[in-house]
Amino acid sequence: MPMIKAQLTDEKNSAFMWLNQARECPTGFAGALYEAPKNLLGFQEGQTISVSADQILDWMVNHNGLLYGGFSIRLIRDRKPANERAQFDEYMGVAAYEPLPT
């Protein structure tokens, strides 16, 4: 499942959100909103959003539970207490993280 992360905005607020089922489109990339942002109006989970390539802030691919990329996901996970990481991994559908290049 390829995903991209972009900043979404309404008239007053913004949030960094994941779009799943990411694919190339004529204006850049499009994907379905993974979760509806609580602080933004006019966005719904599953809604198709298009962004230009320069709006992509992160990317990840979850291939049968093995996560590639997902740099912000890794950071969020690393900041969680050790006893909360397994629950986070289950929520994200990740069984293992592909090592990052050094």
N, C-alpha and C positions, 0 to 999 in steps of 0.2 A: 504494500500500500504506500505509494509515494505521497508525501505531504510537504507543504510549504508553509512558512510562517510570514505573515505580513501585518502591518499596522492598519487597522480599520478605524475610521473616524465617523462621527456624526457631527452635528452642529456645535456640540460642547465638549465632547469627550473622545478619547481614543483608547485602543487596546491592541495588544499584540496577540494575534489569533492564528490557530492552525487551520489550514484548508486541506482536507484529505481528497483522495482520488485526483491528485494534481495532474494536469495535462497541459500541453502547449495549446494555445489558441491564437487567433490573429492579432490580439492586442498584447500578448505576453503569455500568461498562464492563468488557468482557472481551476477552481476546486470547490468542494462542498465544505461549508463551515462546520468544523468538528464540534464545537460547543458554542452556544449563543452567549455573547458577552452580556454580562448583567448590567454594565454601566452604559451601554450603547443602545440607542433606539433604532428600530428599523431592521434589525438583523435577527435571523432565525436559524436554529440548528438545521443543517442540511442545505441551506440556501447556497446557490452557486454564486461565487464571487470571482471576478476577474481582476488581476493585478498585472502591472508591467514587470518586466524582469528586474528592474532596478528597485522595486518595492519588496523583493524577497529578502527576508532577514535571516532565515534559517531553512534547512531542508532535512528531511529524514525519509528513510525507507524502512518499513518493518516487513522483513521477509520471513514469514513463519516464526515470528518471535525474536528474530535476530535483528537488532536495530543498527542501521548504518546512519551516520550523520547525527542529527538531533542534538546539536551542541548545546542549545538552551535547555533541552530536556535533561541532559546529563548534568548540567549545572544545578538545575532545580532539585534533581534527585540527590546530588552530592551534598546539598545544603540541608536535606532532611535528616532527622535523627536516624541512626542505623535501624532502629526497630520499626520505622515507617516505610522503609525502602521497598520491602517485598510487596506491600499493599499498593504502593505507587506503581511498581513494575506490573502488577496484575491489572491495575486500572488502565495502564498504557498498552497492555498486551505484549510486554517485552519479557522474554525469558533470558536473554543475554545481550550484551552490548559489544559490537564489533570494536576491537581496539582501534584507537585513533592513531594515525601515523605520527611518528615522532620526528 
